Amino acid sequence: MASSNFIDYVKICCRSGHGGPGSSHLHRDKKNAKGGPDGGDGGRGGHIILKGNKQLWTLLHLQYQKHVIAKPGESGGSSHSSGAEGEDVILEVPIGTIARNVETGEKMAEIIEDGQTVILTPGGRGGLGNAHFKSPTNQTPRYAQPGEPGIEEWVILELKLLADVGLVGFPNAGKSTLLSVVSAAKPKIANYPFTTLVPNLGVVPYRDYKSFVMADIPGIIEGASEGKGLGIRFLKHIERNSILLFMISVESADIADEYRVLLNELQTFNPELLSKQRLLAITKTDLIDDELEKEMRKTLPKDLPTVFISSITQKNIMQLKDLIWQTLNAE
């Protein structure tokens, strides 16, 4: 995914179709000059529908489609014939897309499966024809219902990436390097903070042709949950991950404190994130020797499964994949 092509937020105006009016027709033919009511019902207005598509990873295709308009239903006809329904508009979106009302912020729909469809903005109902209003006291009603108007509303579509493992860490902790080593993903890698500006996904092959999905999000800094850095925009992608893999470089002055800061940012953003399984990877261990590694282990959180890795030398990469797989299947 090129950085310029990853779009996880769009705002669109949805307008569903108006319902068609019912007919107030009275039956007439050469044998019957004064027949009864035979007006048909109007057609339903077109819906605007969201549909999950596992082949999509971004909302880029909707970025410039600001107005989505469905067709109106057609009018009812004579001989009890109903009007045609307005054509629906189907918006295909990635799995993990949430729709919210712009004004209220209320969640309107959530797409979590491939092929799942949800009516986002329903079309107006068609009006009833005059045949429905015939009664003993009014045998020839000359009125019919108008169709219901469609709905016009602004909607936010927001994508939260679905992945088995989410990489969490400060900028330049080695997250993108790890993803590039264990998968075919090609994220931008450089020796400066905020190299990663958008999330990257990679499918990680495992033993016996198994695999899991790993997501690398832009680095978090202290205060990210309050809007500092890039973190606040992309923290939402962590919400859909099964496991959180915290990554901290051996270059850190205080690994335990850095882990605490990261944990605090997640808790401030969404306390439910702390209920997820957590693992810790200490990166760039090619920069230290075994003796220093033993000393660093003494300062680490005791209840957190930890692996010392090096993406450059491949040290313990397989051990890390084993730990991730065991944790995923333990759940």
Secondary structure, 3 states (H helix, E strand, C coil): CCHHHCCCEEEEEEECCCCCCCCCCECCECCECCCCECCCCCCCCCCEEEEECCCCCCCHHHCCCCEEECCCCCCCCCCCCCCCCCCCEEEEECCCEEEEECCCCCEEEECCCCCCEEEEECCCCCCCCHHHHCECCECCCCCCCCCCCCCEEEEEEEECCCEEEEEEECCCCCHHHHHHHHCCCCCCCCCCCCCCCCCEEEEEEEHHHEEEEEEECCCCCCCHHHCCCCHHHHHHHHHHEEEEEEEEECCCCCHHHHHHHHHHHHHHHCHHHHHCEEEEEEECHHHCCHHHHHHHHCCCCCCCCEEECECCCCECHHHHHHHHHHHHHHC
